[in-house]
């Protein structure tokens, strides 16, 4: 089992910045990728960014150039630095972990990000 704890959400004005954190604990061996997803009210959960165990990153087109995913392997933590936030970035942000030998991923409880003036 892998436990995930997200933090760093909050209320920010358009154009502002936030940094989210996701700390993994428990059976953290075999992790192949860690990702951030988000879900706005009435919408499906969507991929925001992914970082693999080799450091390869991938971003949704809607956030590329504004968001940066990074990791601290020593702390088993990933981060999502969000800049130039827009109203449409509002939603609950979830951390996801994939392990190479399992079909089902692990999800965090989510952290709310609200972009509003």
N, C-alpha and C positions, 0 to 999 in steps of 0.2 A: 504494500500500500504506500501511496505517496500522498502526503498532505501539502496543500498549497494555501498560502495566506497572502492575499493582496492588500495593498495599502496605497495611500497617496491620492485618492480621489477627492473631489470637492467641487466647489462653485468657483468659476472663473469667468472673466469677461471675454468677449470675442477679441482675438489677437493675443490673448495671454498664454501662459505656459503652465504645465503641470508635469510632474514625474510620478509615474506609478511604479510600484515594486511588487514582486511576487517571489516569496521565499518558499523553497521546497524542502521538505523534511521527510523522514521515514526511509523507505526502501528506494533510494534515489539512483541506484545503479541501473545501467542500461538505458538511460534517457537519450533518445535520439533527437528530440526537438522540443523546444518550449515556445509557446505562442501566446499572443494576445488576441482575443476576440472582443467584439462589442455587440450589444443589442439595444436598439432604441425601442421605445414603446410602439407596439404594433408591427414591428419589423422582425425578420429572422436574425438570428445570431450570424455575424459575419466576421471573417478573418481580417485582422488589422495588420499583424506582423508576426513573423516567425524567425527564430534563430536556431540553427541546428547545432549538434554537438561539435561540428567542425568549424562553427563560426559563420556559416553562410546565412545571410539574411534575405528576407523577402517581405515586400510590403504591398498592401492594397494600393491601387492607383490613387484612391481618394486621399491617402495620407503620405504618399511618397514625397520626400523633400521637406516634410513638416515634422514627421515623427521619426524617432530613432530607437531601435531596440538594441539592447546590449545585455551582457551578462557578467556576473562575477562568479566564476566557477568555484572559488574558495568558499564563497558564502552560499552557493547553490541558489543564487538569486538572479532573476532577470529584471530589467527595467524597461520602461517605455517613457522616453522623454518626448513630450508633446509640446509643440510650439505652434504659433499662429493659429490658435484654436478657433474653430468656427462653430456656429450654432448647431450645425449638423453633426458635430462630433459628440454631442450629448448622448449618453447612454450608460448602461452598466458594462463595465469592462471586466472580462474574465481571463484568467490565466489558464492555460492548458498545457499538460505535459504528455508526451508520447514516449512510450518505452518500446524498444525495437522488438521485443519478444511478446508483446501484448497487443491485442486488437483494440481494446477499449482504452481511451485516454483518461486522464485524471483532470478534474476541473476544480478551480477555486470557487469561493462563494460569491465573488464579484465585488467590484467597488464602483460607486456611482460617480460619474463625471457629468457635471452640468455646466454648459456654456451659455451664459445669459447676460444681457446687459441690464 
